[in-house]
Amino acid sequence: MKTTRNKIILSSSRTARRGAYLLSGLLLLAGAVGCGERDNGVDSPFGNVVYLEAAKVRSESDFTFKNTLETATKDLSVALAYPADADVDAELSADPSLVAAYNARHGTDCKMLDAKYWKLGAARAHIQKGDVLSAPVQVTFQSLTELEIDAQYLLPVRIASVTGGVKPLESSSALWYVVTRSSAITTAVSLKDNYFEVPGFDAGSPTAGVVNGLEKLTYEAIIYVNNFRSINSVMGIEQYCLLRLGDSGFPSAQVQFCSPGDVKFPKADKTKVLLDKTWYHVAVTYDTENRVAVLYIDGQEQSRLEDYGNGEAVNLGKQKRGKDFLFKIGHSYGEPEDYTRQLDGNICEVRVWGVIRTQEEIFASMYDVDPKTPGLLAYWKFNEGSGDTVKDWTGNGNDAVAHKPATWPDGILVPKKNQ
């Protein structure tokens, strides 16, 4: 199983020193204002202290991961307020007694993460004389697929003891890892100033036929828009079969579908706009035989139009008029570096079907679907988390390729709206 390394300490020594000196200054100021009062258990406000670098601002570290992840590694460093005159060693240990404190503070009932699911790479963090930051101590999480889905577990790690005459800064001497094996989607790719092509859909490709001659079509995708441009391309072919947000004279935050014959649907309606910085599942079905199109937002019907389109079957693998009219994810028209029509946001769970999905089917499988489901022609989960090629899970061989190196944002968590 592939290991994912999630780094929480990326500070350079210079950055760490700056933060440590700032902390030292704050301690001095606290001592001056407090007239000699003890600060967080430190005997003297002018004394040096040691603390967990990751807990300097916040004592909790959220570790939410996709439910197929087996192993992950976090880095934990120890820092001094200012350089010491001698080497300093800080002993780190997991402290189950801190679980109760966390639960009392948050009104939760989290359990301590069993020892079989974690290990400390080294119990002792070493800070050399004259420096302020230790080398990272690795915290490895393992056998994660055995954890209950959506249950929260705690792994409190604290500074147990320190050498060199330095004391821990109590407010930052412990870090609670909040561990959650999530049923939600936790990986998506950024389409800001980028897009994905599907070489297998190009005219002449041996795998293009799977998406040609479609009398029934369903598009699906999960999107998150940072900022709405005048046109925000989601997927499809310009002026032929395109799902997007915005258009000329059309609200930039409203979803629009364009069918063969450049027939646009629905009409402009400011009551149907989406919100920025919000996850949505968007879908459209197009029955070319019965000439009916239906648009769904989060699995609920938003718009319907009958007597729609020109009745022609859809050929997504047919090159219409040059490179501007190929199937793409996140791009529809213009030169490759013209990003005015890109979706400024994130995307995942992109699907092309050769059947009309019902409202019930769309709602039930917004966040995951069996790749072997009949009628599913192309399926890009965008769950790789790195790299520039995205797998087509149907087995039809139509992988998607990024136009330029892809960016995979951290902290993705797509909330489920169908539970």
GUNU-855765 format. One record per residue (C-alpha): x, y, z; residue number from 1. Coordinates in steps of 0.001 Angstrom, whole numbers, plus 500000, padded with zeros to 6 digits. Example, Ala and Ser with C-alpha at 12.3 -4.5 7.8 and 13.67 -1.06 7.14 Angstrom:
2
<pt x="512300" y="495500" z="507800" seq="1"/>
<pt x="513670" y="498940" z="507140" seq="2"/>
//
This chain:
419
<pt x="500000" y="500000" z="500000" seq="1"/>
<pt x="501332" y="503420" z="499062" seq="2"/>
<pt x="502464" y="505583" z="501971" seq="3"/>
<pt x="501288" y="509170" z="502179" seq="4"/>
<pt x="503566" y="511575" z="503991" seq="5"/>
<pt x="501650" y="514472" z="505456" seq="6"/>
<pt x="504154" y="517012" z="506709" seq="7"/>
<pt x="503041" y="519340" z="509458" seq="8"/>
<pt x="506467" y="520824" z="510176" seq="9"/>
<pt x="508009" y="522436" z="507138" seq="10"/>
<pt x="509695" y="525347" z="508907" seq="11"/>
<pt x="513249" y="526216" z="508000" seq="12"/>
<pt x="515661" y="526967" z="510803" seq="13"/>
<pt x="515376" y="530646" z="509960" seq="14"/>
<pt x="511571" y="530570" z="510202" seq="15"/>
<pt x="511742" y="528574" z="513411" seq="16"/>
<pt x="514191" y="531038" z="514929" seq="17"/>
<pt x="511935" y="533932" z="514012" seq="18"/>
<pt x="508962" y="532216" z="515651" seq="19"/>
<pt x="510985" y="531248" z="518687" seq="20"/>
<pt x="512362" y="534755" z="519186" seq="21"/>
<pt x="508845" y="536125" z="518870" seq="22"/>
<pt x="507662" y="533713" z="521541" seq="23"/>
<pt x="510566" y="534725" z="523719" seq="24"/>
<pt x="509614" y="538373" z="523303" seq="25"/>
<pt x="506050" y="537623" z="524265" seq="26"/>
<pt x="507234" y="535816" z="527371" seq="27"/>
<pt x="509352" y="538796" z="528357" seq="28"/>
<pt x="506433" y="541134" z="527796" seq="29"/>
<pt x="504141" y="538873" z="529805" seq="30"/>
<pt x="506652" y="538913" z="532638" seq="31"/>
<pt x="506915" y="542692" z="532608" seq="32"/>
<pt x="503156" y="543205" z="532596" seq="33"/>
<pt x="502464" y="540429" z="535108" seq="34"/>
<pt x="504862" y="541815" z="537702" seq="35"/>
<pt x="506736" y="538561" z="538157" seq="36"/>
<pt x="503736" y="536210" z="538000" seq="37"/>
<pt x="504401" y="532635" z="536833" seq="38"/>
<pt x="503557" y="532082" z="533169" seq="39"/>
<pt x="502244" y="528598" z="532343" seq="40"/>
<pt x="504374" y="526990" z="535031" seq="41"/>
<pt x="507657" y="528604" z="534022" seq="42"/>
<pt x="509570" y="529679" z="537146" seq="43"/>
<pt x="510870" y="532883" z="535613" seq="44"/>
<pt x="509282" y="534835" z="532797" seq="45"/>
<pt x="512843" y="535456" z="531566" seq="46"/>
<pt x="513764" y="531766" z="531490" seq="47"/>
<pt x="514082" y="529669" z="528371" seq="48"/>
<pt x="511273" y="527216" z="527546" seq="49"/>
<pt x="510800" y="524272" z="525209" seq="50"/>
<pt x="507594" y="523538" z="523328" seq="51"/>
<pt x="506130" y="521516" z="520457" seq="52"/>
<pt x="506510" y="523614" z="517350" seq="53"/>
<pt x="503207" y="522369" z="515911" seq="54"/>
<pt x="501361" y="523378" z="519102" seq="55"/>
<pt x="502690" y="526928" z="519117" seq="56"/>
<pt x="499440" y="528287" z="517656" seq="57"/>
<pt x="496970" y="525438" z="518079" seq="58"/>
<pt x="497224" y="522393" z="520329" seq="59"/>
<pt x="495139" y="520154" z="518040" seq="60"/>
<pt x="496155" y="518694" z="514691" seq="61"/>
<pt x="493316" y="517353" z="512555" seq="62"/>
<pt x="494275" y="514183" z="510688" seq="63"/>
<pt x="491281" y="513286" z="508522" seq="64"/>
<pt x="492017" y="510852" z="505719" seq="65"/>
<pt x="490258" y="508855" z="503013" seq="66"/>
<pt x="489049" y="505473" z="504169" seq="67"/>
<pt x="491375" y="503509" z="501855" seq="68"/>
<pt x="494563" y="505008" z="503319" seq="69"/>
<pt x="496686" y="502386" z="505069" seq="70"/>
<pt x="499703" y="504327" z="506383" seq="71"/>
<pt x="500662" y="507973" z="506931" seq="72"/>
<pt x="503492" y="509842" z="508601" seq="73"/>
<pt x="503508" y="513155" z="510475" seq="74"/>
<pt x="506589" y="515083" z="511591" seq="75"/>
<pt x="506801" y="516622" z="515038" seq="76"/>
<pt x="509578" y="519035" z="516065" seq="77"/>
<pt x="510538" y="520541" z="519414" seq="78"/>
<pt x="511615" y="524182" z="519680" seq="79"/>
<pt x="513228" y="526542" z="522204" seq="80"/>
<pt x="512232" y="530136" z="522854" seq="81"/>
<pt x="515866" y="531094" z="522189" seq="82"/>
<pt x="519188" y="529235" z="521756" seq="83"/>
<pt x="520498" y="527445" z="524843" seq="84"/>
<pt x="524095" y="527298" z="526076" seq="85"/>
<pt x="524041" y="523487" z="525964" seq="86"/>
<pt x="522378" y="520663" z="524099" seq="87"/>
<pt x="518758" y="520070" z="525056" seq="88"/>
<pt x="516931" y="516752" z="524862" seq="89"/>
<pt x="513154" y="516504" z="525113" seq="90"/>
<pt x="511536" y="513164" z="525833" seq="91"/>
<pt x="508271" y="512679" z="523925" seq="92"/>
<pt x="505550" y="510230" z="524859" seq="93"/>
<pt x="501894" y="509518" z="524254" seq="94"/>
<pt x="499790" y="510473" z="527249" seq="95"/>
<pt x="496373" y="508755" z="527498" seq="96"/>
<pt x="495499" y="510900" z="530522" seq="97"/>
<pt x="495091" y="513889" z="528192" seq="98"/>
<pt x="492146" y="512276" z="526383" seq="99"/>
<pt x="489791" y="513178" z="529226" seq="100"/>
<pt x="490940" y="516799" z="529125" seq="101"/>
<pt x="490213" y="517016" z="525400" seq="102"/>
<pt x="486766" y="515456" z="525768" seq="103"/>
<pt x="485882" y="517747" z="528657" seq="104"/>
<pt x="486930" y="520812" z="526685" seq="105"/>
<pt x="485042" y="519855" z="523495" seq="106"/>
<pt x="482110" y="517908" z="524912" seq="107"/>
<pt x="483138" y="514808" z="522956" seq="108"/>
<pt x="483637" y="511131" z="523772" seq="109"/>
<pt x="486722" y="510340" z="521698" seq="110"/>
<pt x="488753" y="507241" z="522435" seq="111"/>
<pt x="492506" y="506961" z="522765" seq="112"/>
<pt x="494036" y="505603" z="519556" seq="113"/>
<pt x="495220" y="502075" z="520296" seq="114"/>
<pt x="498989" y="501552" z="520264" seq="115"/>
<pt x="498739" y="499150" z="517300" seq="116"/>
<pt x="497840" y="502094" z="515057" seq="117"/>
<pt x="500796" y="504387" z="515774" seq="118"/>
<pt x="504453" y="504537" z="516738" seq="119"/>
<pt x="506995" y="507222" z="517533" seq="120"/>
<pt x="510086" y="506991" z="515381" seq="121"/>
<pt x="512232" y="508305" z="518242" seq="122"/>
<pt x="511203" y="509146" z="521760" seq="123"/>
<pt x="513866" y="511832" z="522190" seq="124"/>
<pt x="514058" y="515110" z="520257" seq="125"/>
<pt x="517526" y="516675" z="520271" seq="126"/>
<pt x="518282" y="520398" z="519971" seq="127"/>
<pt x="521932" y="521261" z="519513" seq="128"/>
<pt x="523621" y="524024" z="521446" seq="129"/>
<pt x="523014" y="527371" z="519727" seq="130"/>
<pt x="520007" y="526151" z="517773" seq="131"/>
<pt x="516283" y="526427" z="518509" seq="132"/>
<pt x="514699" y="523564" z="516558" seq="133"/>
<pt x="515096" y="519816" z="516738" seq="134"/>
<pt x="515141" y="517434" z="513824" seq="135"/>
<pt x="511630" y="516084" z="513186" seq="136"/>
<pt x="510435" y="513091" z="515154" seq="137"/>
<pt x="508260" y="510889" z="512978" seq="138"/>
<pt x="504820" y="509839" z="514144" seq="139"/>
<pt x="503721" y="506927" z="511969" seq="140"/>
<pt x="500087" y="505915" z="511681" seq="141"/>
<pt x="499511" y="502359" z="510442" seq="142"/>
<pt x="496772" y="499776" z="509767" seq="143"/>
<pt x="494400" y="502699" z="509329" seq="144"/>
<pt x="491882" y="500742" z="507273" seq="145"/>
<pt x="491015" y="498808" z="510436" seq="146"/>
<pt x="489638" y="501919" z="512143" seq="147"/>
<pt x="485910" y="502515" z="512296" seq="148"/>
<pt x="484796" y="504903" z="509567" seq="149"/>
<pt x="483890" y="508439" z="510747" seq="150"/>
<pt x="484839" y="507692" z="514363" seq="151"/>
<pt x="487251" y="510158" z="516002" seq="152"/>
<pt x="490298" y="508923" z="517893" seq="153"/>
<pt x="492892" y="510864" z="519857" seq="154"/>
<pt x="496642" y="510511" z="520049" seq="155"/>
<pt x="497937" y="513047" z="522597" seq="156"/>
<pt x="501725" y="513505" z="522421" seq="157"/>
<pt x="503492" y="515580" z="525042" seq="158"/>
<pt x="506928" y="516616" z="526219" seq="159"/>
<pt x="507426" y="514308" z="529210" seq="160"/>
<pt x="510828" y="515560" z="530364" seq="161"/>
<pt x="513628" y="517925" z="529302" seq="162"/>
<pt x="517357" y="518080" z="529974" seq="163"/>
<pt x="519607" y="521111" z="530020" seq="164"/>
<pt x="517828" y="523068" z="532723" seq="165"/>
<pt x="514966" y="524050" z="530416" seq="166"/>
<pt x="511318" y="523599" z="531291" seq="167"/>
<pt x="508328" y="522910" z="529006" seq="168"/>
<pt x="505971" y="525724" z="528148" seq="169"/>
<pt x="502809" y="524123" z="529508" seq="170"/>
<pt x="500418" y="525762" z="527048" seq="171"/>
<pt x="502346" y="524298" z="524083" seq="172"/>
<pt x="503888" y="521149" z="525509" seq="173"/>
<pt x="501180" y="518789" z="524221" seq="174"/>
<pt x="499588" y="518143" z="520837" seq="175"/>
<pt x="496379" y="516197" z="520282" seq="176"/>
<pt x="496208" y="514381" z="516942" seq="177"/>
<pt x="492506" y="514058" z="516096" seq="178"/>
<pt x="492406" y="510978" z="513860" seq="179"/>
<pt x="489400" y="510305" z="511613" seq="180"/>
<pt x="489033" y="507679" z="508907" seq="181"/>
<pt x="486488" y="509586" z="506881" seq="182"/>
<pt x="483758" y="508357" z="504580" seq="183"/>
<pt x="483945" y="511753" z="502909" seq="184"/>
<pt x="486090" y="512579" z="499909" seq="185"/>
<pt x="489420" y="513995" z="501048" seq="186"/>
<pt x="491240" y="514414" z="497717" seq="187"/>
<pt x="490569" y="516680" z="494741" seq="188"/>
<pt x="492659" y="518515" z="492157" seq="189"/>
<pt x="492890" y="522254" z="491580" seq="190"/>
<pt x="491813" y="523542" z="488161" seq="191"/>
<pt x="493014" y="527080" z="488821" seq="192"/>
<pt x="495020" y="528010" z="485697" seq="193"/>
<pt x="495093" y="524361" z="484648" seq="194"/>
<pt x="492930" y="521715" z="483003" seq="195"/>
<pt x="492897" y="518042" z="482000" seq="196"/>
<pt x="492751" y="516543" z="478526" seq="197"/>
<pt x="491652" y="513023" z="477601" seq="198"/>
<pt x="493903" y="511830" z="474758" seq="199"/>
<pt x="491803" y="508694" z="474354" seq="200"/>
<pt x="488825" y="510819" z="473286" seq="201"/>
<pt x="490700" y="512404" z="470356" seq="202"/>
<pt x="489531" y="511557" z="466856" seq="203"/>
<pt x="491266" y="508419" z="465592" seq="204"/>
<pt x="492044" y="507063" z="469067" seq="205"/>
<pt x="491123" y="503367" z="469450" seq="206"/>
<pt x="489366" y="504155" z="472749" seq="207"/>
<pt x="487326" y="507113" z="471450" seq="208"/>
<pt x="484465" y="504938" z="470200" seq="209"/>
<pt x="483229" y="504225" z="473716" seq="210"/>
<pt x="481892" y="507812" z="473942" seq="211"/>
<pt x="480555" y="508148" z="470380" seq="212"/>
<pt x="477006" y="507691" z="469145" seq="213"/>
<pt x="475495" y="508420" z="472555" seq="214"/>
<pt x="471727" y="508729" z="472369" seq="215"/>
<pt x="471590" y="509104" z="476130" seq="216"/>
<pt x="474112" y="511017" z="478210" seq="217"/>
<pt x="474775" y="511883" z="481849" seq="218"/>
<pt x="477561" y="514177" z="483070" seq="219"/>
<pt x="478509" y="514307" z="486769" seq="220"/>
<pt x="481161" y="516143" z="488780" seq="221"/>
<pt x="481838" y="517474" z="492270" seq="222"/>
<pt x="483118" y="521050" z="492195" seq="223"/>
<pt x="484295" y="523776" z="494557" seq="224"/>
<pt x="484639" y="527300" z="493152" seq="225"/>
<pt x="486982" y="529795" z="494778" seq="226"/>
<pt x="485945" y="532726" z="492596" seq="227"/>
<pt x="483389" y="532838" z="489797" seq="228"/>
<pt x="484764" y="534037" z="486487" seq="229"/>
<pt x="482429" y="535074" z="483663" seq="230"/>
<pt x="482731" y="531471" z="482365" seq="231"/>
<pt x="483777" y="528536" z="484512" seq="232"/>
<pt x="484248" y="525377" z="482423" seq="233"/>
<pt x="483539" y="522058" z="484148" seq="234"/>
<pt x="483668" y="519375" z="481436" seq="235"/>
<pt x="482837" y="518693" z="477814" seq="236"/>
<pt x="483319" y="520222" z="474374" seq="237"/>
<pt x="482923" y="523914" z="473535" seq="238"/>
<pt x="479779" y="524806" z="471529" seq="239"/>
<pt x="478837" y="521144" z="471392" seq="240"/>
<pt x="478302" y="519331" z="474690" seq="241"/>
<pt x="479586" y="521404" z="477593" seq="242"/>
<pt x="478763" y="521710" z="481294" seq="243"/>
<pt x="479862" y="525035" z="482755" seq="244"/>
<pt x="478961" y="527929" z="485022" seq="245"/>
<pt x="478328" y="531337" z="483522" seq="246"/>
<pt x="478106" y="532670" z="479974" seq="247"/>
<pt x="477624" y="535972" z="478189" seq="248"/>
<pt x="474570" y="537615" z="479726" seq="249"/>
<pt x="474281" y="534700" z="482155" seq="250"/>
<pt x="475018" y="534663" z="485930" seq="251"/>
<pt x="478597" y="533518" z="486448" seq="252"/>
<pt x="477525" y="531294" z="489365" seq="253"/>
<pt x="474685" y="529522" z="487531" seq="254"/>
<pt x="475200" y="526100" z="485960" seq="255"/>
<pt x="474544" y="525871" z="482210" seq="256"/>
<pt x="474532" y="522986" z="479731" seq="257"/>
<pt x="475144" y="523336" z="476003" seq="258"/>
<pt x="474011" y="520506" z="473708" seq="259"/>
<pt x="474882" y="519720" z="470072" seq="260"/>
<pt x="473594" y="522567" z="467963" seq="261"/>
<pt x="474816" y="525011" z="470654" seq="262"/>
<pt x="471466" y="524938" z="472430" seq="263"/>
<pt x="471879" y="526348" z="475941" seq="264"/>
<pt x="469907" y="525320" z="478995" seq="265"/>
<pt x="468460" y="526596" z="481339" seq="266"/>
<pt x="467620" y="530288" z="480971" seq="267"/>
<pt x="469436" y="532861" z="483075" seq="268"/>
<pt x="468011" y="532872" z="486580" seq="269"/>
<pt x="469614" y="534642" z="489543" seq="270"/>
<pt x="467673" y="532433" z="491941" seq="271"/>
<pt x="469641" y="529396" z="490695" seq="272"/>
<pt x="473175" y="530590" z="491436" seq="273"/>
<pt x="475690" y="528623" z="493512" seq="274"/>
<pt x="477822" y="529905" z="496372" seq="275"/>
<pt x="481563" y="530240" z="496174" seq="276"/>
<pt x="483814" y="528173" z="498454" seq="277"/>
<pt x="481117" y="525499" z="498735" seq="278"/>
<pt x="481152" y="521902" z="497529" seq="279"/>
<pt x="478444" y="520941" z="495043" seq="280"/>
<pt x="477588" y="517824" z="493089" seq="281"/>
<pt x="476411" y="518911" z="489637" seq="282"/>
<pt x="474858" y="516623" z="487027" seq="283"/>
<pt x="473005" y="516881" z="483752" seq="284"/>
<pt x="471130" y="514222" z="481794" seq="285"/>
<pt x="470365" y="514578" z="478083" seq="286"/>
<pt x="468028" y="512198" z="476259" seq="287"/>
<pt x="468611" y="512925" z="472560" seq="288"/>
<pt x="465789" y="510616" z="471427" seq="289"/>
<pt x="463110" y="512157" z="473629" seq="290"/>
<pt x="464840" y="515558" z="473575" seq="291"/>
<pt x="464730" y="516108" z="477311" seq="292"/>
<pt x="467460" y="517676" z="479477" seq="293"/>
<pt x="467476" y="517763" z="483282" seq="294"/>
<pt x="469938" y="519591" z="485530" seq="295"/>
<pt x="470619" y="518413" z="489101" seq="296"/>
<pt x="472357" y="520209" z="491968" seq="297"/>
<pt x="473330" y="518030" z="494944" seq="298"/>
<pt x="471136" y="515241" z="493626" seq="299"/>
<pt x="467997" y="517370" z="493417" seq="300"/>
<pt x="466345" y="518431" z="490173" seq="301"/>
<pt x="466927" y="522127" z="489543" seq="302"/>
<pt x="465819" y="522617" z="485934" seq="303"/>
<pt x="464116" y="520589" z="483218" seq="304"/>
<pt x="463501" y="521336" z="479554" seq="305"/>
<pt x="461572" y="519297" z="477021" seq="306"/>
<pt x="461713" y="519666" z="473238" seq="307"/>
<pt x="465419" y="520344" z="473789" seq="308"/>
<pt x="468336" y="520010" z="471383" seq="309"/>
<pt x="468474" y="518895" z="467765" seq="310"/>
<pt x="468003" y="515186" z="468358" seq="311"/>
<pt x="471500" y="514220" z="467201" seq="312"/>
<pt x="473478" y="511548" z="469025" seq="313"/>
<pt x="476479" y="512840" z="470957" seq="314"/>
<pt x="480044" y="512099" z="469826" seq="315"/>
<pt x="482456" y="513113" z="472578" seq="316"/>
<pt x="485290" y="511370" z="470716" seq="317"/>
<pt x="484708" y="513361" z="467547" seq="318"/>
<pt x="487025" y="516296" z="466826" seq="319"/>
<pt x="484797" y="519116" z="465631" seq="320"/>
<pt x="486981" y="522041" z="464578" seq="321"/>
<pt x="490522" y="521788" z="465892" seq="322"/>
<pt x="492015" y="521794" z="469344" seq="323"/>
<pt x="489479" y="524218" z="470824" seq="324"/>
<pt x="486743" y="521647" z="470352" seq="325"/>
<pt x="488051" y="518581" z="472166" seq="326"/>
<pt x="486675" y="517061" z="475355" seq="327"/>
<pt x="488415" y="518631" z="478355" seq="328"/>
<pt x="487958" y="518879" z="482094" seq="329"/>
<pt x="488255" y="522486" z="483241" seq="330"/>
<pt x="488871" y="524109" z="479847" seq="331"/>
<pt x="486659" y="524858" z="476881" seq="332"/>
<pt x="488096" y="527355" z="474439" seq="333"/>
<pt x="491089" y="529560" z="473609" seq="334"/>
<pt x="494815" y="529128" z="473672" seq="335"/>
<pt x="496181" y="526673" z="476259" seq="336"/>
<pt x="497484" y="529498" z="478441" seq="337"/>
<pt x="494256" y="531512" z="478184" seq="338"/>
<pt x="492760" y="530707" z="481568" seq="339"/>
<pt x="489798" y="533094" z="481416" seq="340"/>
<pt x="487367" y="530165" z="481097" seq="341"/>
<pt x="488939" y="527867" z="483653" seq="342"/>
<pt x="487182" y="526729" z="486780" seq="343"/>
<pt x="488964" y="528592" z="489560" seq="344"/>
<pt x="488510" y="525835" z="492091" seq="345"/>
<pt x="488723" y="522098" z="492750" seq="346"/>
<pt x="487124" y="519075" z="491128" seq="347"/>
<pt x="486687" y="515330" z="491719" seq="348"/>
<pt x="484323" y="512449" z="490914" seq="349"/>
<pt x="483977" y="513307" z="487207" seq="350"/>
<pt x="481843" y="510828" z="485253" seq="351"/>
<pt x="480471" y="510286" z="481756" seq="352"/>
<pt x="477555" y="507883" z="481285" seq="353"/>
<pt x="475866" y="506479" z="478193" seq="354"/>
<pt x="472566" y="506159" z="480054" seq="355"/>
<pt x="470080" y="508500" z="481701" seq="356"/>
<pt x="470672" y="508347" z="485426" seq="357"/>
<pt x="467553" y="508815" z="487508" seq="358"/>
<pt x="467306" y="511362" z="490285" seq="359"/>
<pt x="467386" y="508558" z="492840" seq="360"/>
<pt x="470515" y="507042" z="491300" seq="361"/>
<pt x="472320" y="510366" z="491123" seq="362"/>
<pt x="471463" y="511266" z="494715" seq="363"/>
<pt x="472489" y="507877" z="496104" seq="364"/>
<pt x="475908" y="507788" z="494411" seq="365"/>
<pt x="477025" y="511412" z="494393" seq="366"/>
<pt x="480250" y="510692" z="496269" seq="367"/>
<pt x="481160" y="507218" z="495042" seq="368"/>
<pt x="479982" y="504731" z="492467" seq="369"/>
<pt x="480980" y="501228" z="491435" seq="370"/>
<pt x="483186" y="501599" z="488322" seq="371"/>
<pt x="481547" y="498473" z="486896" seq="372"/>
<pt x="478056" y="499995" z="486954" seq="373"/>
<pt x="476404" y="499422" z="483542" seq="374"/>
<pt x="476463" y="502506" z="481351" seq="375"/>
<pt x="479459" y="504163" z="483021" seq="376"/>
<pt x="481820" y="505061" z="480159" seq="377"/>
<pt x="484503" y="507185" z="481846" seq="378"/>
<pt x="485173" y="507789" z="485541" seq="379"/>
<pt x="487912" y="510016" z="486966" seq="380"/>
<pt x="487843" y="509970" z="490767" seq="381"/>
<pt x="490768" y="512435" z="491092" seq="382"/>
<pt x="491851" y="510644" z="494260" seq="383"/>
<pt x="495526" y="510250" z="493300" seq="384"/>
<pt x="496657" y="513138" z="495499" seq="385"/>
<pt x="499762" y="513709" z="493363" seq="386"/>
<pt x="500979" y="513459" z="489797" seq="387"/>
<pt x="499636" y="514682" z="486475" seq="388"/>
<pt x="497715" y="511637" z="485216" seq="389"/>
<pt x="494286" y="510673" z="486535" seq="390"/>
<pt x="493035" y="507112" z="486150" seq="391"/>
<pt x="489896" y="506175" z="484244" seq="392"/>
<pt x="488343" y="503708" z="486690" seq="393"/>
<pt x="486046" y="502098" z="484126" seq="394"/>
<pt x="488929" y="500181" z="482574" seq="395"/>
<pt x="488266" y="501744" z="479164" seq="396"/>
<pt x="491746" y="503272" z="479210" seq="397"/>
<pt x="490822" y="506928" z="478871" seq="398"/>
<pt x="493067" y="508422" z="481538" seq="399"/>
<pt x="493050" y="512220" z="481909" seq="400"/>
<pt x="496309" y="514183" z="481666" seq="401"/>
<pt x="497010" y="517621" z="483167" seq="402"/>
<pt x="497981" y="520419" z="480815" seq="403"/>
<pt x="500726" y="521440" z="483258" seq="404"/>
<pt x="501909" y="520080" z="486635" seq="405"/>
<pt x="498838" y="519553" z="488753" seq="406"/>
<pt x="498240" y="521031" z="492197" seq="407"/>
<pt x="496573" y="518841" z="494816" seq="408"/>
<pt x="495374" y="521052" z="497704" seq="409"/>
<pt x="495671" y="519937" z="501314" seq="410"/>
<pt x="492753" y="519955" z="503699" seq="411"/>
<pt x="490121" y="518683" z="501243" seq="412"/>
<pt x="486960" y="517446" z="502935" seq="413"/>
<pt x="483794" y="517110" z="500845" seq="414"/>
<pt x="480779" y="516931" z="503170" seq="415"/>
<pt x="478120" y="514377" z="502301" seq="416"/>
<pt x="474693" y="515819" z="501597" seq="417"/>
<pt x="472869" y="512564" z="500882" seq="418"/>
<pt x="472882" y="511075" z="504391" seq="419"/>
//
